[in-house]
Amino acid sequence: MIRKFAFDFYMSISIWMSNIEEVVKVICMFMKHRELHPSHFCARRMTKVFKRWMIPEGYCWKSVPPHHKDQYWRQWKIYFRWDDALPEDLVRAAYDRLAGTRYTALMHKLKKNRVQPVYVTDEAWRRYLQYWESEDFQARSRQATENRNTEVEGPGTGPSKHGGGSVSFATTQERLVSFF
């Protein structure tokens, strides 16, 4: 099945997909507001790449060694192409921002469920649990919980919560422009 999406921002792109789960052809992407688009395809592919190579040191994005981040980048960009006018270092910077968010979300899900998935090796799982149970991690977790529950507007107003949802700002902007 072929789907075509036209974006007036930078260029028109075609996304070739089969009706099975994996992308058969390369997805063409572009950037808007320093973000990768279509962001949901980019993010989904990142998560799949991360799950292929879960490493024991990778309990958070900052702890993933640079050579592994480069490996993730090389594997991810196999599935994507962009306009030659767009410098690769600009795409890499946008990738790194989104990759940090996606890796953090993946690790949060693992930590929350506390069930070893099949894509995580025994050694990596043992190291993740050891890190999550460390006193340093527990102290930072308690501090983050306190910070999230701070009543920004004053006592009795309740904690401030972000309610923007999972849709990126650029996607919301596109929807609003087409709506009006």
N, C-alpha and C positions, 0 to 999 in steps of 0.2 A: 504494500500500500504506500502511496506517495502522498505526503502532505506538503503544501507550499504555504509559507508564511511570508508576507511582504512587509518589510519595515522601512519606513521612509527616513529613518534617522541617519544611517550611514550607507546602507546597501541593502539590496534584496538578498535573501538567503533561501536556500532550499534544504529541507531536511528529508533525507531518504531513510525510511524505516521499513523494516519488514513487520509482519504481524506477530512475530515471535519477540521474545524479550530483548535480545541483543540487537544492537545497531549494526546493520549490514554495511552501509556506506558511511562515509565520514560526515559529521555534522558541521556545517559552517556556522561560525559564531562571530559576534562582533562585540564591541564595548560601548557602553553608554554610562555616563556618570562614574567612570572608573570601575564599572562592574561588568562581568561577563554575561552575555545574553545569547541564547535563551538560558537563563540561569538554572532552571530546574534540570535541564539536560546536563549541564556542566556539573552541578552539584551531585546528581545521581551517579555520574560516571566517576567522580572523585571517590565517593564512598565505595564503589565497587573496586576501584584500584587499591584503596587502603585495605580493604578486606583480604585482598590477595597476599599482601605482605605485611602482616601484623608483626611487629618486632618487639622483643622484650623491653627495650629501652623506651618504647613509644607510649608511655602512660599519659603523656600530654603532647601537644603539637610542639611546644618549645623543647621538649626532650628528644624529639626525633632528630637523629644526626643529619647534617646537611646532605650527605651522599644518598641517604634514603629519601629525603625530600626531592632531590634531583631525579631519583629513580621514579618516584610517584609522578613527577612532572613529565618525564619522558613517556611513561606509560599512558598518562592522561591525554597528552597531545597527539597520540596516535589516532584518536577518535575525533579530533577537531581540526578545522582549518579556519584561517582568517585572512582578511584582505592583506596583501603584501605591503600596503601603505601603513599598516599598523605595526609598529615595532614589536618584536618578540619580547623585549624586556618589559614593555608596558603590559602585554598580555600576562607575562610571568608574575608581575607585581599584583595584578588583579587575581590571578590564580592563587597566589600565596595568601591573599586576604581571605578568599572564599575557602581555600583548603584548611586554613586554621580553624575557621568556624565549623566546617563539616567534620574535621577530625575530632574537635572538642565535643561535638554532638554525638559522634559515634562512641567515644570513650565514656561520655555521660550515660548513654544507654547501657553500655556494658556494666558500668559501676552500679547503676540503679537496679538492674536485673540480677546481678551477681550469679549468672548462669553462664558457664563457659560455652560460647558458640563453636561450631565446628571449624570455623576459619581462624581461630586463635590457638596457637600451639600451647602445650602444657607449660613449657618454660615461660612463655609470654604471660599466660594467665596467672601463674604463680607470682611473677614479678609485679603484675598489675595489682593483685590482691595485697601483696606486701607493701606496695606504695600507698594504696588507699587506706590501709590500716596503720600507717605510720603516724607518729605524734605530730610531725610537721604538717602533714596533709590534714589531719583532724583539726588542728588549730586554725589553719587557713580556711577550712570549711565552716567552722563555727563563726569566724569573723565575717565571711561572705554572707552567711545566713543573717547575722545581725545587721549587716549593711543593707541587705535586701528588705529587711523588715523595718528600716528606719522610716519614721513618719516625717516626710520632707516638709509638709505644710504645717507642721506643728502637732502637739499632743492631741490625741483623739481623732485625728483625720484619717488614720489608717495608712498602711504602707503604699507607696506609689508603685503602680504596676504598668508595664508597657502593654498596650493592647493592639499593636500594629499587625499582629498575625505573622504568618510565615511567608507572605508575598513580599518580594523586594519592593523598595521605594520606586525604582524605575518602572517595574511592571504595573504598580498601582497608578503611577503617573500616566503610562500608556493607556490604561483602561479608562481613566478619567478624561483624557483628551478625546478618546473615541466615543465616550458616553455623551459629552457635551458637544 
